[in-house]
Amino acid sequence: MGKPLSLITPLVLSIFILMFMKCSSCPAHQKQSLLHFKASILTIFNSSNSSSETSFFSLDSWDSTSDCCNWERVICSPRTREITALYLDSLLLMPSDQPIVVDSRILDPVFRIRSLMFLDVSLNNIQGEISGEGLANLSKLVHLDMRQNGLVGSIPRQVFHLRFLRFLDLSSNSLKGGLSGEVGRLGNLRTCKLDENFLGGDIPAEIGNLTKLQQFSVRQNQFSGGIPDSILDLKELEVLDLRSNQLVMQIPREIGSLSNISTLALSKNFFTGVIPPSIRNLSKLETLRLEDNRFSGDIPAWLFDMESLKNLFLGGNQMIWNNNVKIVPKCLLSQLSLKSCKIAGEIPEWISTQKNLDFLELSDNELTGRFPLWLSEMEVGSILLSDNRLTGSIPSRLFQSLSLSILALSRNNFSGELPENIGEANEIMILMLSGNNFSGPIPKSIADIYRLLLLDLSGNKFSGNTFPIFDPDGLLAYVDLSSNELSGDIPVSFCTETKILALGNNKFSGKLPRNFTNMNQLEHLDLHDNNITGEYPEFLSQMSSLQVLNLRNNSLHGSLPSKSFSNQSNLRILDLSNNNLGGSIPSELGNLMGMIETPSTSSLTTDMFTFSIEFKDLIVNWKKAIRGLSSRRLDIYSLLDLSNNKFSGNIPSSLGNLKGLKLLSISNNRLSGNIPQSFGDLESVETLDLSNNNISGVIPQSFTRLKQLSVLDVSNNKLSGRIPQGGQMDLMNVLNYFANNSGLCGVQIGVKCPDDQLTPEADEEGDDSEKEPWFLWKGALIGFSLGFVFSVLMAFLGGYFVLPPPPKPKYHSVKYRL
């Protein structure tokens, strides 16, 4: 009897262990939901045809044979083994110009895991609407993070029934509010002018149902309307972030009743009125961001009595600093921004009491005097004082700082030479000193600042022909030395990572150096208004990353070799105007993909600099006027300017391939032949300038397809025939733009064509005899008058009376406005 029992005991024990292991594993249906989710992600990744730059955060541990509680990004309850938290953020990393679109339905399997308390699906480019039914299943949810996706539509009503929710972040999407919010509170909305962009809808009033909410962020969406009063029901709220929407009206007067608020961020909206006095009751408030709204009145002095306050951003409003009020702060600020507040006089000395200050912005005020020595000794990390009237030199003590990372002093009246020890501030990442009166050589020690990303010394009086030699392996991405008095050979001793190089409007001479090809990341090269000589070099074709090339107003000569553009598919702005280039226009220009397809998403280097400095605009001759194209949206423009050279021969029909071009100018050359019919395919062109050549024939009828055309200049050629009618061509009626051709006619210039025939009115029986005398006498008189006017017009437009040619467009430099 003993032996059978001894055999049974291990068997029972094994069964017990198996049952325990099964009970200690995550539920099978939850595991299947996650495996379904993984399969969907893999399908999207494998079908994306993405480049090698795209990577997928492996979910290798998600295996059907293992316990899902042991998987990466998964947390289970120790007691029930049910899944309680999923960290599904940043699953796909991809270049910004090659996003992989992820449909929001991919989350459906995740929404079946009803035990979830924590869900993070941020930074995944999930597009579409949020599933209200899916979120309704997650009734235990405490933390929901869906920021930085592509979500659209409104916040589902089911979200406002998640009674345990403490954290809700929906920022950086394209969400709009519902129109069923507290319309009653917005009774005066009819008196508030809203433009057509305010179509997002209100933040739903149901937000007040989430009484346990501690953090709420819908920053950078499309909400409009006012802040609902129901927000005041969120007594546990600590962070309220509504930045970068289209919100209007005033902040609720009783906002100060939210006693737990530590961060109140409402910047970049359209709020009006004054700062509510109740804010002074927020004893835990550390961060107040109200910049870039439409607040008015004086900046309240009581803000500086709030002992808890650490970060204060008030600039960019209609508020005014009372220069007569003496400030004795009780707070210790880390960040202070008072840009555009009409602060006058010297930099306020009370700032010297802020020993923890790391960020100071006083740009666009009325500050005078010198850069104070006490400020240079404070170890402030970021100092932004651009657009003031400050004078004198920069104290060398400033560059002994161990903390200085951003220094922006552009557009003041600083003068003198830069201190030789500038390179000692080796933490500087952004150095912007443009638009001052600095002179002398550029200190060589600048090259010692290894972390330097952006260097702007433009618009000064720097001189000399020797330049700092930067480490090729350095980080310098943006260099602007334009509009100075620099001379000698063109400097090329920059980093291989340099993306924007602006050296225009100096006194550089000589040929274009081959060493430019060492900067294999270069996107913008600007050398306008120098004295560069020699022929257009073929080695520029090796710079495949170039998007903008500006060599305007130099002394280049010779022809354009066709191979020069063989590898420049990214080139979308090419300005070679005002040189001595000759020969024929290469037909290969018609193969430049950057001018055929204009990018729809921004890939500009300037996007990496997200602080509040505006970059310089690209100044061009746009529609016969000097205009600036925003550098932050430069990706939407495609321009080709070959004007004021000596190009000859026929116009290549291949230029008609450039469907992305917004401006094409080949004026003031020696071109002949006909206008290609293919120019009717330039579907994006807004300005087309063919003036001052020897072009003959007719204006192609295909021009009627140019739906974006607003400026057409064909003056001073040998064109003849009827100007096409239809579409935008009916609006091309500026006489000067058709002047001095041999035989143009058409309604646009009021000249009838020879084949025009009058259509006689149909005669009616019985009435002709009565009207005949009037027709003969009156008609003859009118006909004589019209004939005289017509003859004068024909003589005028036929060359007997010659209109003066239109004024030459002024040529100007590319500038990136900061």
C-alpha positions in Angstrom: 0.0 0.0 0.0 2.9 2.4 0.7 4.3 2.2 -2.9 1.2 3.3 -4.7 0.8 6.3 -2.4 4.4 7.3 -3.0 3.7 7.2 -6.8 0.5 9.3 -6.5 2.1 12.1 -4.4 4.5 13.4 -7.1 1.6 13.2 -9.6 -0.7 15.3 -7.4 2.1 17.7 -6.7 2.8 18.1 -10.4 -0.8 18.8 -11.2 -0.9 21.4 -8.4 2.2 23.1 -9.7 0.8 23.2 -13.2 -2.5 24.7 -11.9 -0.6 27.3 -9.9 1.6 28.2 -12.9 -1.5 28.6 -15.0 -3.2 30.8 -12.4 0.0 32.9 -12.0 0.1 33.7 -15.8 -1.7 36.6 -17.4 -5.2 35.8 -18.8 -5.1 34.1 -22.2 -7.5 36.5 -23.8 -5.3 39.5 -22.7 -2.2 37.7 -24.2 -4.1 37.2 -27.5 -5.1 40.8 -27.6 -1.5 41.9 -27.3 -0.3 39.4 -29.9 -3.0 40.7 -32.2 -1.7 44.3 -31.6 1.9 43.2 -32.3 0.9 41.5 -35.5 -0.8 44.7 -36.7 2.3 46.8 -35.9 4.5 44.3 -37.8 2.2 44.4 -40.8 2.3 48.2 -41.0 6.1 48.3 -40.6 6.8 45.6 -43.2 4.4 47.1 -45.7 5.7 50.7 -45.3 8.5 50.3 -47.8 10.4 52.6 -45.5 14.0 53.4 -45.7 16.6 52.0 -43.4 16.4 55.1 -41.3 13.1 53.9 -40.0 13.4 51.6 -37.0 10.9 49.4 -35.0 11.2 49.0 -31.3 11.4 45.3 -31.1 8.7 43.4 -29.2 10.6 40.1 -29.3 9.7 39.3 -25.8 6.0 39.2 -26.8 6.0 35.5 -27.5 3.0 33.1 -27.4 5.0 30.6 -25.3 5.8 33.0 -22.5 3.9 34.7 -19.7 2.8 38.1 -21.0 3.4 39.6 -17.5 7.1 39.1 -18.2 7.0 41.0 -21.6 8.7 44.3 -22.1 6.3 47.3 -21.8 3.8 45.3 -19.9 2.9 45.5 -16.2 0.6 43.1 -14.4 -1.1 43.1 -11.0 1.0 40.9 -8.6 -2.2 39.5 -7.1 -4.5 38.9 -10.1 -1.9 38.7 -12.8 -4.1 40.9 -15.0 -2.5 43.5 -17.2 -2.7 46.9 -15.5 -0.2 49.0 -17.5 1.0 49.2 -21.1 3.9 51.5 -22.2 3.4 51.5 -26.0 5.0 54.9 -26.8 7.4 55.5 -29.6 7.1 52.1 -31.2 8.0 53.3 -34.7 10.9 55.8 -35.2 11.0 57.4 -38.7 12.3 60.5 -40.5 10.0 63.5 -40.2 9.6 63.6 -44.0 8.7 59.8 -44.3 6.1 59.2 -41.6 4.4 55.8 -41.4 0.7 56.3 -40.9 -0.9 54.2 -38.2 -4.7 53.9 -38.2 -6.3 54.5 -34.8 -8.2 51.1 -35.2 -4.9 49.4 -34.4 -5.7 50.1 -30.7 -8.9 48.0 -30.8 -7.2 44.9 -29.3 -5.7 47.0 -26.5 -9.1 48.4 -25.6 -10.3 44.9 -24.9 -8.0 44.7 -21.9 -10.5 45.9 -19.3 -8.1 45.7 -16.3 -5.9 48.5 -17.7 -5.2 51.4 -15.4 -2.2 52.9 -17.2 -2.1 53.4 -21.0 0.6 55.3 -23.0 0.4 55.2 -26.8 2.2 58.6 -27.4 4.5 59.4 -30.3 3.2 56.8 -32.8 1.7 58.9 -35.6 -1.7 57.2 -34.9 -4.2 58.9 -37.2 -8.0 58.9 -37.1 -10.6 59.4 -34.4 -10.3 58.1 -30.8 -12.6 55.1 -30.3 -15.2 56.1 -27.7 -16.5 52.6 -27.4 -13.0 51.3 -26.9 -12.3 53.7 -24.1 -15.6 52.9 -22.5 -14.2 49.4 -21.8 -11.4 50.8 -19.7 -13.4 51.9 -16.8 -10.5 51.5 -14.4 -8.2 53.8 -16.3 -6.2 56.3 -14.2 -3.5 57.4 -16.7 -4.1 58.0 -20.5 -1.3 59.5 -22.6 -2.1 59.9 -26.4 0.1 62.9 -27.1 2.0 63.6 -30.4 -0.1 61.5 -32.8 -2.4 62.6 -35.6 -5.7 62.1 -33.8 -8.7 64.1 -35.2 -12.3 64.7 -34.4 -13.5 65.5 -30.9 -12.8 64.0 -27.5 -15.2 61.1 -27.1 -17.9 61.6 -24.5 -16.9 58.2 -23.0 -13.7 59.8 -21.8 -15.6 62.0 -19.4 -17.1 58.9 -17.7 -13.7 57.5 -16.7 -14.3 58.4 -13.0 -10.8 57.3 -11.8 -8.9 59.3 -14.4 -6.1 61.4 -12.9 -3.8 62.0 -15.9 -5.1 63.0 -19.4 -2.7 64.2 -22.1 -4.0 64.6 -25.7 -1.5 67.3 -26.7 0.0 67.7 -30.2 -2.8 66.2 -32.2 -5.5 67.8 -34.4 -8.4 67.4 -32.0 -11.4 69.8 -32.1 -14.0 70.3 -29.4 -17.6 69.5 -29.6 -20.2 72.2 -30.0 -22.2 70.9 -27.0 -20.1 72.6 -24.5 -21.2 75.4 -22.2 -22.7 77.6 -24.9 -24.7 79.4 -22.2 -21.5 80.8 -20.7 -20.5 82.1 -24.1 -23.6 84.2 -24.4 -21.5 87.3 -25.4 -19.7 85.3 -28.1 -21.7 87.1 -30.8 -19.9 90.3 -29.8 -16.5 88.6 -30.0 -15.1 88.6 -33.6 -13.9 85.2 -34.6 -12.2 84.7 -37.9 -12.8 81.7 -40.2 -10.0 79.7 -38.5 -11.9 79.5 -35.3 -13.8 76.4 -36.3 -12.4 73.9 -33.8 -15.2 73.9 -31.2 -15.1 74.3 -27.4 -13.4 72.2 -24.8 -16.4 70.0 -23.7 -18.1 71.2 -20.5 -18.1 67.5 -19.5 -14.5 67.9 -18.5 -15.9 68.9 -15.1 -17.0 65.3 -14.6 -13.4 64.1 -14.1 -13.2 65.3 -10.5 -10.1 63.3 -9.7 -8.2 64.8 -12.6 -4.7 66.1 -11.6 -3.2 66.8 -15.0 -5.0 67.9 -18.2 -3.2 68.8 -21.4 -4.7 69.5 -24.8 -1.8 71.7 -26.0 -1.3 72.2 -29.7 -4.7 71.2 -31.0 -7.6 73.1 -32.6 -9.9 74.0 -29.8 -11.6 77.3 -29.8 -14.2 79.1 -27.7 -13.6 79.9 -24.1 -12.5 77.9 -21.1 -15.7 76.2 -19.7 -16.7 77.2 -16.2 -16.8 73.5 -15.3 -13.0 73.4 -15.2 -13.5 75.0 -11.8 -14.9 71.7 -10.5 -11.5 70.0 -10.9 -10.4 70.8 -7.3 -7.5 68.3 -7.5 -6.1 69.7 -10.7 -2.4 70.4 -10.6 -1.5 71.0 -14.3 -3.7 72.7 -16.8 -2.0 73.1 -20.2 -4.1 74.6 -23.0 -1.3 76.2 -25.0 -1.3 76.6 -28.8 -5.0 76.4 -29.6 -7.5 79.1 -30.7 -9.1 79.8 -27.4 -10.7 83.2 -26.9 -12.4 85.4 -24.3 -11.2 85.7 -20.7 -9.8 83.4 -18.2 -12.5 82.4 -15.7 -12.4 85.0 -12.9 -12.4 82.3 -10.2 -9.5 80.4 -11.6 -7.8 81.0 -8.3 -10.2 78.6 -6.6 -8.2 75.7 -8.1 -5.9 75.7 -5.0 -3.7 72.7 -6.1 -2.6 74.2 -9.4 1.2 74.2 -9.9 1.2 74.8 -13.7 -1.1 77.1 -15.5 -0.1 77.2 -19.2 -2.4 79.2 -21.6 0.1 80.7 -24.0 -0.4 81.1 -27.8 -4.1 81.5 -27.8 -6.4 84.6 -28.2 -7.3 85.3 -24.6 -8.3 88.8 -23.8 -8.9 90.9 -20.7 -6.6 91.2 -17.7 -4.9 88.6 -15.6 -7.5 87.6 -13.0 -6.6 88.8 -9.5 -7.7 85.5 -8.1 -4.5 83.9 -9.5 -2.6 85.4 -6.5 -4.5 82.9 -4.3 -2.7 80.0 -6.0 -0.2 79.3 -3.3 1.3 76.3 -5.0 1.7 78.0 -8.4 5.2 77.4 -9.8 4.7 77.9 -13.6 2.5 80.6 -15.2 2.6 80.8 -19.0 0.4 83.5 -20.5 2.6 84.7 -23.4 1.4 85.4 -26.9 -2.2 86.2 -26.2 -4.1 89.5 -26.2 -4.1 90.3 -22.5 -4.1 94.0 -21.8 -3.5 96.4 -18.9 -0.5 96.7 -16.6 1.5 93.7 -15.6 0.5 93.1 -12.0 3.3 93.7 -9.5 1.7 91.2 -7.1 2.9 88.4 -9.3 6.3 88.9 -7.8 4.9 88.5 -4.3 4.0 84.9 -5.0 6.7 83.0 -3.2 6.0 79.7 -4.9 6.5 81.1 -8.5 9.5 79.8 -10.4 8.6 80.2 -14.1 6.9 83.3 -15.5 6.1 84.0 -19.2 4.1 87.1 -20.0 5.5 88.4 -23.2 3.9 88.9 -26.6 0.6 90.4 -25.2 -0.7 93.9 -25.1 0.2 94.3 -21.4 2.6 97.1 -20.4 5.3 97.1 -17.8 4.8 99.9 -15.3 8.3 101.4 -15.3 7.5 103.5 -12.2 6.7 100.5 -9.9 9.5 99.3 -7.7 9.7 95.5 -7.7 11.0 93.7 -4.6 10.4 90.1 -5.5 9.5 87.5 -2.9 9.8 84.7 -5.5 13.0 83.1 -6.8 12.5 82.7 -10.5 14.2 80.1 -12.7 12.6 81.4 -16.0 11.4 84.9 -16.8 10.1 86.1 -20.1 8.8 89.7 -20.5 9.3 90.2 -24.3 7.3 93.0 -26.0 6.2 94.6 -22.7 7.5 98.2 -23.3 10.1 98.0 -20.6 12.1 101.2 -20.8 15.5 102.2 -19.5 18.2 100.0 -18.3 17.8 96.3 -17.7 15.9 96.2 -14.3 18.4 95.7 -11.5 15.9 93.7 -9.4 16.6 90.8 -11.7 20.0 90.5 -10.0 18.2 89.2 -6.9 17.1 86.1 -8.8 20.0 83.9 -8.0 18.4 80.7 -9.5 17.6 82.4 -12.9 18.4 80.1 -15.8 16.3 81.7 -18.6 15.9 85.5 -19.2 14.0 87.0 -22.2 13.5 90.7 -22.5 13.5 90.9 -26.3 11.5 93.6 -28.2 11.4 96.2 -25.5 12.8 99.7 -25.1 15.9 98.9 -23.1 18.9 101.2 -23.3 22.3 101.4 -21.7 25.0 98.8 -21.5 25.1 95.1 -20.9 25.3 95.0 -17.1 28.3 93.4 -15.4 26.0 91.9 -12.7 24.1 90.0 -15.4 27.4 88.6 -16.9 28.2 87.2 -13.4 24.9 85.5 -12.8 25.5 82.2 -14.6 22.2 82.5 -16.5 21.8 79.7 -19.1 19.8 81.6 -21.7 19.9 85.4 -22.3 17.6 86.8 -25.0 17.8 90.6 -25.4 17.3 91.1 -29.1 15.4 94.1 -30.6 16.3 96.7 -28.0 18.6 99.8 -28.0 21.4 98.4 -25.9 24.9 99.9 -26.5 28.5 99.4 -25.7 30.5 96.2 -25.9 29.9 92.8 -24.4 31.7 92.2 -21.1 34.4 89.5 -21.5 33.3 88.2 -18.1 30.1 86.8 -19.7 32.1 84.2 -21.7 33.6 82.8 -18.5 30.2 81.4 -17.7 29.9 77.7 -17.2 26.2 77.8 -17.9 25.6 80.0 -20.9 23.9 78.0 -23.6 21.9 80.7 -25.6 22.9 84.3 -26.2 20.7 86.3 -28.5 21.5 90.0 -28.7 20.5 90.7 -32.3 19.3 94.1 -33.5 20.7 96.4 -30.8 23.4 99.0 -31.0 26.3 97.0 -29.6 29.7 97.9 -31.0 33.4 97.1 -30.7 35.2 93.8 -31.2 34.0 90.5 -29.7 36.1 89.5 -26.7 38.9 87.1 -27.6 37.9 84.7 -24.8 34.5 84.0 -26.4 35.6 80.4 -26.9 35.8 79.8 -23.2 32.0 79.7 -23.0 32.1 76.1 -24.2 28.4 75.4 -23.3 27.0 77.8 -25.8 24.7 76.2 -28.4 23.0 79.3 -29.9 25.0 82.6 -30.5 23.0 85.3 -32.3 24.6 88.8 -32.6 23.1 90.0 -35.9 22.1 93.5 -36.7 24.6 95.4 -34.5 27.8 97.4 -35.1 30.4 94.8 -34.1 33.6 95.2 -36.0 37.1 93.7 -36.3 37.9 90.1 -37.0 35.8 87.1 -36.0 37.6 85.7 -33.0 39.2 82.4 -33.8 38.3 81.0 -30.4 34.7 80.7 -31.5 35.7 77.4 -33.2 36.6 76.0 -29.7 32.9 76.0 -28.7 32.2 72.3 -29.6 28.5 72.3 -28.7 27.8 75.4 -31.0 24.8 74.6 -33.2 23.8 78.0 -34.5 26.1 81.0 -35.2 24.6 84.3 -36.6 26.9 87.3 -36.9 25.1 88.8 -39.9 24.5 92.5 -40.4 27.6 93.8 -38.6 30.9 95.3 -39.7 33.1 92.3 -39.2 36.2 92.4 -41.5 39.3 90.5 -42.4 40.2 87.5 -44.5 41.0 84.9 -41.9 38.3 82.8 -40.3 37.9 80.4 -37.4 38.6 76.8 -38.3 35.9 74.6 -37.0 36.2 70.9 -36.1 34.9 68.9 -39.1 33.3 66.6 -36.5 31.6 69.5 -34.7 27.9 70.1 -34.4 27.5 73.5 -36.1 24.4 73.3 -38.3 23.5 77.0 -39.0 26.1 79.6 -40.0 25.1 83.2 -41.1 28.0 85.6 -41.7 26.2 87.6 -44.4 26.1 91.4 -44.8 29.5 92.1 -43.3 32.8 93.3 -44.8 34.6 90.0 -44.9 37.0 89.5 -47.8 39.4 87.0 -49.3 38.7 83.5 -50.4 35.4 81.9 -49.5 35.8 80.1 -46.2 35.0 76.4 -46.1 36.4 75.4 -42.7 33.0 74.5 -41.3 31.6 71.2 -39.9 30.5 68.3 -42.1 27.1 68.6 -40.3 26.6 72.2 -41.4 23.2 72.5 -43.1 22.7 76.2 -43.6 25.6 78.4 -44.8 24.9 82.1 -45.6 27.9 84.2 -46.7 26.2 86.7 -49.0 26.7 90.4 -49.3 30.4 90.4 -48.4 33.6 91.0 -50.4 34.6 87.4 -51.0 36.4 86.8 -54.3 37.9 83.9 -56.3 36.4 80.7 -57.5 34.0 78.4 -55.7 36.1 76.0 -53.6 35.8 72.3 -54.2 35.9 71.8 -50.4 32.3 72.7 -50.2 31.6 69.0 -51.1 33.0 68.1 -47.6 29.8 69.5 -46.1 27.8 66.5 -47.2 24.7 67.6 -45.2 24.5 71.1 -46.7 20.9 72.1 -47.5 21.2 75.9 -48.0 24.1 77.7 -49.6 23.9 81.4 -50.0 26.8 83.4 -51.6 24.8 86.3 -53.2 26.4 89.7 -53.8 30.1 88.9 -53.7 32.7 88.8 -56.4 32.9 85.1 -57.1 34.5 84.4 -60.5 35.1 81.5 -62.7 32.7 79.0 -64.3 29.8 77.3 -62.7 31.6 74.2 -61.2 30.4 70.7 -62.0 31.4 69.5 -58.5 28.3 71.2 -57.1 26.4 68.2 -58.5 28.0 66.1 -55.8 26.1 68.0 -53.1 23.0 66.0 -53.4 21.5 67.4 -50.2 21.3 71.0 -51.5 17.8 72.4 -51.5 18.6 76.1 -51.8 21.5 77.5 -53.9 21.9 81.3 -54.3 24.7 82.7 -56.4 23.0 85.9 -57.4 25.0 89.1 -58.2 28.4 87.6 -58.8 30.8 87.3 -61.8 30.3 83.8 -62.9 30.8 83.2 -66.6 30.7 80.4 -69.1 27.9 78.0 -69.7 26.1 75.7 -67.3 27.3 72.1 -67.9 24.4 69.7 -68.0 26.1 67.4 -65.6 26.1 70.1 -62.9 22.5 69.2 -62.0 22.6 65.4 -62.5 22.6 64.5 -58.8 20.6 67.4 -57.3 17.1 66.0 -57.1 16.5 67.9 -53.8 17.2 71.4 -55.3 14.1 73.5 -55.2 15.3 77.1 -55.1 18.0 78.0 -57.6 19.0 81.7 -58.1 21.8 82.4 -60.6 20.5 85.8 -61.7 22.8 88.8 -62.4 25.9 86.9 -63.5 27.6 86.5 -66.9 26.5 83.0 -67.6 25.9 82.2 -71.3 25.2 79.4 -73.7 22.0 77.5 -73.7 19.8 76.7 -70.7 20.5 73.0 -69.9 17.4 70.8 -70.6 18.5 68.7 -67.5 17.0 71.5 -65.3 13.7 70.0 -66.2 14.6 66.8 -64.2 15.0 68.5 -60.8 12.6 66.6 -58.6 12.6 69.3 -56.0 11.0 71.6 -58.5 8.6 69.0 -59.8 7.2 67.9 -56.4 7.2 70.4 -53.6 7.4 68.7 -50.2 4.2 68.9 -48.1 5.9 68.4 -44.7 8.6 70.6 -43.3 12.1 69.2 -43.1 13.9 72.5 -42.4 16.8 72.6 -40.2 15.3 75.6 -38.4 12.7 73.3 -36.9 15.3 72.0 -34.5 15.4 75.4 -32.8 12.1 75.6 -31.0 12.8 78.6 -28.7 10.9 81.9 -29.4 13.3 83.4 -31.9 12.0 84.0 -35.4 14.4 83.0 -38.1 15.2 85.2 -41.0 13.0 85.2 -44.0 14.2 84.4 -47.5 13.9 87.7 -49.4 13.1 87.3 -53.1 11.7 89.3 -56.0 8.2 87.8 -55.6 5.5 89.0 -58.0 7.6 92.0 -59.0 8.0 93.2 -55.4 10.5 92.6 -52.7 9.0 90.1 -50.2 10.1 87.8 -47.5 9.2 84.1 -47.6 9.0 82.6 -44.2 12.0 80.4 -43.6 9.9 78.1 -41.4 7.6 77.4 -44.4 10.3 77.6 -47.1 9.6 74.1 -48.0 6.4 75.1 -49.8 8.3 77.3 -52.3 10.1 76.3 -55.5 11.9 79.0 -57.5 14.1 79.2 -60.6 15.7 82.5 -61.4 18.2 82.7 -64.3 17.5 86.3 -65.2 20.0 89.0 -66.2 22.6 86.7 -67.8 23.6 86.0 -71.4 21.7 82.7 -72.0 20.9 82.2 -75.7 19.1 79.7 -77.9 15.7 78.2 -77.5 13.9 77.8 -74.2 14.0 74.1 -73.2 10.6 72.6 -73.3 11.7 70.3 -70.4 11.2 73.3 -68.0 7.5 72.6 -68.4 8.1 69.5 -66.2 8.7 71.7 -63.2 5.1 71.5 -61.9 6.1 72.6 -58.4 7.6 75.9 -59.5 6.0 79.0 -58.1 8.4 81.4 -59.8 10.2 81.1 -63.1 12.3 84.0 -64.4 14.4 83.9 -67.5 14.2 87.6 -68.3 16.9 89.8 -69.6 18.8 87.2 -71.6 19.3 86.5 -75.3 16.8 83.7 -75.7 15.0 83.2 -79.0 12.5 80.8 -80.6 9.0 80.2 -79.3 7.5 79.8 -75.8 7.2 76.1 -75.3 3.6 74.7 -75.2 4.8 72.7 -72.2 4.8 75.8 -70.0 1.0 75.3 -69.7 1.9 72.4 -67.4 3.5 74.7 -64.8 0.5 74.1 -62.6 1.9 75.8 -59.5 3.5 78.8 -61.1 2.4 82.2 -59.8 5.1 84.4 -61.5 6.3 83.8 -65.0 8.8 86.4 -66.4 10.1 86.0 -69.9 10.6 89.7 -70.6 13.6 91.3 -72.5 14.6 88.5 -74.8 14.2 87.8 -78.5 11.3 85.3 -78.2 8.9 85.2 -81.2 5.8 83.4 -82.1 2.6 83.4 -80.1 1.7 83.0 -76.4 0.6 79.3 -76.2 -3.1 78.6 -75.7 -2.0 76.2 -73.0 -1.4 79.2 -70.7 -5.1 79.1 -69.9 -4.4 76.0 -67.8 -2.2 78.0 -65.3 -4.7 78.4 -62.5 -2.3 79.9 -60.0 -0.8 82.5 -62.4 -0.9 86.1 -61.1 2.0 87.8 -62.9 2.9 87.2 -66.5 5.6 89.5 -68.1 6.4 88.9 -71.8 7.4 92.5 -72.6 10.2 93.5 -74.9 10.2 90.4 -77.2 8.9 89.7 -80.7 5.7 88.0 -79.9 2.6 88.3 -82.0 -0.9 87.0 -82.3 -3.8 86.8 -80.0 -3.3 86.7 -76.2 -5.1 83.5 -75.0 -8.4 84.0 -73.2 -9.8 81.9 -70.4 -8.9 81.2 -66.8 -6.3 83.3 -65.2 -5.3 84.7 -68.6 -8.4 86.9 -68.5 -6.8 88.8 -65.5 -3.4 89.4 -67.2 -4.1 93.0 -68.2 -1.1 95.0 -67.1 -0.1 96.8 -70.3 3.5 97.1 -69.4 3.9 93.4 -69.2 2.9 93.0 -72.9 4.6 96.2 -74.2 7.1 96.3 -77.1 6.2 93.2 -79.0 5.6 93.2 -82.7 2.0 92.3 -83.0 0.2 91.2 -79.8 -3.6 91.7 -79.7 -6.4 90.7 -77.4 -8.9 92.0 -74.9 -6.3 92.1 -72.1 -4.6 95.0 -73.8 -7.6 96.5 -75.6 -6.3 95.7 -79.1 -8.5 93.9 -81.5 -7.1 91.1 -83.6 -7.3 91.2 -87.4 -9.7 88.1 -87.5 -12.1 89.8 -85.0 -15.5 90.3 -86.8 -18.5 92.4 -85.6 -21.7 90.4 -85.1 -24.5 92.3 -86.8 -27.7 92.6 -84.8 -30.6 90.5 -86.1 -33.0 92.6 -88.1 -36.6 92.5 -87.2 -39.4 93.1 -89.7 -41.2 96.4 -89.4 -38.6 98.0 -87.1 -35.6 98.3 -89.5 -37.1 101.2 -91.5 -37.8 103.2 -88.4 -34.3 102.7 -86.9 -32.3 103.0 -90.1 -31.6 106.8 -89.9 -30.4 106.7 -86.3 -28.2 103.7 -87.1 -26.6 105.4 -90.1 -25.8 108.8 -88.5 -25.1 107.8 -84.9 -23.3 104.6 -85.9 -21.1 106.5 -88.3 -20.2 109.1 -85.7 -19.4 106.4 -83.1 -17.5 104.3 -85.7 -15.4 107.3 -86.7 -14.5 107.9 -83.0 -13.7 104.3 -82.3 -11.7 104.0 -85.5 -9.6 107.0 -84.5 -8.9 105.6 -81.0 -8.2 102.2 -82.5 -5.7 103.7 -84.9 -3.9 105.5 -82.1 -3.8 102.4 -80.0 -2.5 100.3 -82.9 0.2 102.9 -83.5 1.1 103.0 -79.9 1.3 99.3 -79.4 2.8 98.7 -82.8 6.0 100.6 -82.0 5.3 104.1 -83.2 4.9 105.2 -79.6 7.1 103.0 -77.4 6.4 102.5 -73.8 9.5 102.7 -71.6 10.5 99.2 -70.4 9.4 98.3 -66.9 11.9 99.1 -64.2 14.5 96.5 -63.5 13.7 94.5 -60.4 15.9 95.3 -57.5 18.2 92.5 -56.5 18.5 91.6 -52.9 20.0 89.2 -50.5 18.7 86.1 -49.0 18.0 86.7 -45.3 16.8 84.5 -42.6 14.9 86.7 -40.2 15.8 86.1 -36.6 
